[in-house]
């Protein structure tokens, strides 16, 4: 495979990250994780308590990237038609017309997704996987580049409905923000004291730039040994005595894509084992469903994922 010069595109990414930093305070790790998902085309799930900046981070990325943005607040009374659209009768045309739902945008923020019923949650399945929605037998293609970032409250919170396994598996990247350290929280108070900096934020990228970067990410070289390494990790999750349901082949694809994005963000055009290890914590844990015995031992999916990855031999002698 011919080597590609990623420096011009990486420069645009760095400008975008700096632009995000003018609004979103601190937590560069979360910004990096979001960029890994966004530029690899993998949808992102952020689970955390209310008020820690999940929505601010999503809206800042959407505006910085210049994408058509829609926020959809998931509530128990939200219907699938509100998400994907519905057909309505037109008295003027004497025919049924398609009325698009909120998902017909480039950048979707599905806020508090687990407050809606499973039926409404599932309305996003086709959109996330195939970038299209089907209404009354007609398929409607979504605008590109398409991206979903969903937030969810911890399942212990009132009024939450667990996401089905099939939906969770469609999210390529998942992470939490957590409480900010005291210096960052003081900075938040100062930055938002007189005005909301998000209101003055200008785009530093175009949809065409996003599509070009995503294509460049997919062209990042991955040696066959890297692919074997990922397959071995996936196999270990399926055979672990602590795991009831391990990574799917889709999960393996997501791990490779995220690793390619991580390499791209580091300015390289090839994937190293360190790239795989660097994204394992945000790609693997949310896919693992632990056995009851493991949960009784207070094991977490993140702990089990790290334990599994540590037991897989790291490849050496890679072609670059």
C-alpha positions in Angstrom: 0.0 0.0 0.0 1.3 3.4 -0.9 2.2 5.7 2.0 0.0 8.7 2.5 0.9 12.1 3.8 -1.5 12.7 6.6 0.1 16.0 7.8 -2.3 18.5 6.1 -5.4 16.7 7.3 -3.9 16.2 10.8 -3.3 19.9 10.9 -7.1 20.5 10.4 -7.8 18.0 13.2 -5.5 19.8 15.6 -7.2 23.2 14.8 -10.6 21.5 15.5 -9.3 20.2 18.8 -8.0 23.6 19.8 -11.4 25.1 18.8 -13.2 22.6 21.1 -10.8 23.7 23.9 -12.1 27.3 23.7 -15.4 26.0 25.1 -15.0 22.6 26.7 -12.7 22.9 29.7 -10.1 20.2 30.5 -10.4 16.4 30.0 -8.2 16.1 26.9 -8.6 12.4 27.2 -12.4 12.6 26.5 -11.8 15.0 23.6 -9.3 12.5 22.1 -11.7 9.6 22.6 -14.5 11.6 20.9 -12.1 12.4 18.0 -11.2 8.7 17.6 -14.9 7.9 17.2 -15.8 10.9 15.1 -13.0 10.6 12.5 -13.2 6.8 12.3 -17.0 7.1 11.6 -17.8 5.2 14.8 -20.8 6.3 16.8 -20.1 7.4 20.4 -21.9 6.6 23.7 -21.2 8.7 26.8 -22.5 7.4 30.1 -22.3 9.8 33.1 -24.3 11.8 35.6 -26.1 14.9 34.5 -24.3 18.3 34.4 -20.7 17.2 33.7 -20.6 18.6 30.1 -21.7 15.7 27.8 -24.1 17.9 25.8 -21.6 20.8 25.7 -18.9 18.6 24.3 -21.2 17.2 21.6 -22.5 20.6 20.5 -19.0 22.0 20.4 -17.7 19.3 18.2 -20.7 19.6 15.8 -20.3 23.4 15.5 -16.5 23.1 15.1 -16.9 20.5 12.3 -19.5 22.6 10.5 -22.1 19.8 10.4 -25.8 20.0 10.3 -26.8 19.4 13.9 -30.0 18.1 15.6 -30.5 17.4 19.3 -33.1 14.8 20.2 -34.2 14.6 23.8 -35.2 11.0 24.6 -38.1 10.8 27.0 -40.6 8.0 27.9 -43.3 9.5 25.6 -41.0 9.8 22.5 -42.2 7.8 19.6 -40.2 6.1 16.8 -41.8 8.4 14.3 -40.3 11.4 16.1 -36.9 9.9 15.4 -37.0 8.6 11.9 -40.0 10.4 10.5 -43.5 9.4 9.3 -45.8 9.7 6.4 -48.7 12.1 6.5 -51.7 12.6 4.2 -51.6 15.7 2.0 -55.0 17.0 1.2 -53.5 19.2 -1.5 -51.6 16.5 -3.3 -54.1 13.7 -2.5 -51.1 11.5 -1.5 -49.0 10.5 1.5 -45.8 12.6 2.0 -42.8 11.8 4.1 -42.2 14.1 7.0 -38.5 13.7 8.1 -37.7 13.0 11.7 -34.8 14.5 13.7 -32.4 11.8 12.5 -32.3 13.3 9.0 -29.2 15.5 9.9 -25.5 14.9 9.7 -24.7 15.2 13.4 -27.3 13.7 15.9 -27.1 14.2 19.6 -29.4 11.5 21.2 -29.6 13.0 24.7 -30.4 10.7 27.6 -31.1 7.9 25.2 -31.9 5.4 27.9 -34.8 7.4 29.2 -36.9 6.3 26.2 -38.6 2.9 25.7 -36.8 0.1 23.9 -39.1 0.5 20.9 -38.0 4.1 20.5 -34.4 3.3 21.1 -34.5 0.7 18.3 -35.6 3.4 15.9 -31.9 4.4 15.6 -30.6 0.9 14.7 -30.9 1.1 10.9 -29.7 4.7 10.9 -26.6 3.8 12.8 -25.7 0.7 10.9 -26.8 1.6 7.3 -27.1 5.4 7.4 -30.6 5.1 6.1 -34.2 4.8 7.6 -37.1 2.8 6.2 -40.6 4.3 6.7 -43.7 2.5 5.2 -41.5 0.4 2.9 -39.5 3.3 1.5 -35.8 3.7 2.3 -34.5 7.3 2.9 -30.7 7.8 2.8 -29.3 10.0 5.5 -27.0 12.9 4.8 -23.2 12.3 4.9 -21.0 12.4 6.8 -23.4 10.9 9.4 -22.6 10.7 13.1 -24.5 9.8 16.3 -23.3 10.7 19.8 -25.6 9.5 22.5 -25.6 10.2 26.2 -27.1 8.0 28.9 -27.7 8.3 32.6 -26.4 5.5 34.9 -28.9 2.6 35.1 -29.4 3.2 38.8 -31.1 6.6 38.0 -34.9 6.9 38.0 -36.7 6.4 34.7 -34.0 4.6 32.7 -34.4 1.7 30.3 -31.3 -0.5 29.6 -30.2 -0.3 26.0 -30.5 -3.7 24.1 -27.3 -5.5 23.4 -27.8 -5.0 19.6 -27.9 -1.2 20.1 -24.9 -1.0 22.4 -22.9 -3.0 19.9 -23.5 -0.4 17.3 -21.6 2.2 19.4 -18.0 1.9 18.4 -16.7 4.0 21.3 -17.9 4.6 24.8 -16.5 6.6 27.7 -17.4 8.8 30.7 -16.3 12.3 31.7 -16.5 12.2 35.4 -16.3 15.2 37.7 -13.7 17.8 36.7 -10.8 18.6 39.0 -11.1 21.8 41.1 -8.8 23.9 38.8 -10.9 23.0 35.8 -14.2 23.6 37.6 -13.0 27.1 38.6 -12.1 27.7 34.9 -15.6 26.6 33.9 -17.1 29.1 36.3 -15.0 31.9 34.9 -15.4 31.0 31.2 -19.2 30.8 31.5 -19.7 33.6 34.0 -20.6 36.4 31.5 -21.6 34.6 28.4 -21.8 31.1 26.8 -18.7 30.8 24.6 -20.5 28.2 22.5 -22.7 30.9 21.0 -19.6 32.6 19.4 -17.9 29.4 18.2 -17.2 29.3 14.5 -16.7 26.2 12.3 -13.1 25.4 11.5 -13.9 22.4 9.2 -16.3 21.5 6.5 -18.4 18.3 6.0 -16.1 17.6 3.0 -13.1 17.8 5.3 -14.7 15.3 7.7 -15.3 12.9 4.8 -11.8 13.2 3.5 -10.3 12.6 7.0 -12.5 9.5 7.5 -11.3 8.1 4.2 -7.6 8.8 5.2 -8.2 7.0 8.5 -9.4 3.9 6.6 -6.2 4.0 4.5 -4.0 3.8 7.5 -2.0 0.6 7.1 -2.7 -2.3 9.4 -0.3 -5.3 9.2 -1.9 -8.8 9.2 -0.3 -9.3 12.6 -2.3 -6.4 13.9 -5.5 -8.0 12.6 -4.5 -11.4 14.1 -3.9 -9.5 17.4 -7.4 -8.0 17.3 -9.0 -11.4 16.5 -7.1 -13.0 19.4 -8.4 -10.3 21.8 -12.0 -10.8 20.5 -11.6 -14.6 20.9 -10.4 -14.2 24.5 -13.5 -12.1 25.4 -15.7 -14.9 24.1 -13.9 -17.7 26.0 -13.4 -15.9 29.3 -15.1 -17.5 32.3 -16.2 -14.1 33.5 -18.0 -13.1 30.3 -21.5 -14.1 29.2 -21.4 -12.3 25.9 -18.1 -11.2 24.3 -17.1 -9.1 21.4 -18.9 -9.6 18.1 -17.2 -9.4 14.7 -18.6 -5.9 14.4 -16.7 -5.2 17.6 -13.5 -6.4 16.0 -14.0 -4.1 13.1 -14.6 -1.2 15.4 -11.4 -2.0 17.3 -9.4 -1.9 14.1 -11.1 1.3 12.9 -10.5 3.0 16.2 -6.8 1.9 16.2 -6.4 3.4 12.7 -7.9 6.6 13.9 -5.5 6.6 16.9 -2.6 6.1 14.6 -3.8 8.9 12.4 -4.1 11.3 15.4 -0.5 10.5 16.3 0.6 11.5 12.8 1.4 7.9 11.6 0.1 6.1 8.5 0.4 2.6 10.1 -1.2 0.9 13.2 1.0 -0.2 16.0 0.1 -2.5 18.9 0.2 0.5 21.2 -2.7 2.0 19.1 -4.8 -1.1 19.8 -4.0 -1.0 23.5 -4.7 2.7 23.6 -8.3 2.4 22.3 -9.1 -0.9 24.0 -10.5 0.8 27.0 -13.1 2.8 25.0 -14.0 0.1 22.4 -14.2 -3.2 24.4 -15.8 -2.8 27.9 -19.3 -1.6 26.9 -19.6 -4.7 24.7 -18.9 -7.2 27.5 -21.8 -8.7 29.4 -20.4 -10.3 32.6 -21.6 -13.5 34.2 -23.4 -13.2 37.5 -20.5 -14.7 39.4 -18.2 -11.9 38.1 -20.7 -9.3 39.1 -20.9 -10.7 42.6 -17.2 -10.3 42.8 -17.6 -6.6 41.9 -15.8 -7.0 38.7 -16.4 -4.4 36.1 -16.4 -4.8 32.3 -13.4 -2.4 32.1 -11.4 -4.5 34.6 -12.2 -7.7 32.8 -11.3 -6.1 29.4 -7.9 -5.0 30.7 -7.3 -8.4 32.2 -8.1 -10.1 28.9 -6.0 -7.8 26.8 -3.0 -8.2 29.1 -3.1 -12.0 28.4 -2.9 -11.7 24.6 0.7 -11.7 23.3 1.6 -8.4 21.7 2.8 -8.8 18.1 6.3 -7.9 17.0 8.1 -7.6 13.6 5.4 -5.6 11.9 5.6 -4.3 8.3 5.3 -0.5 8.2 
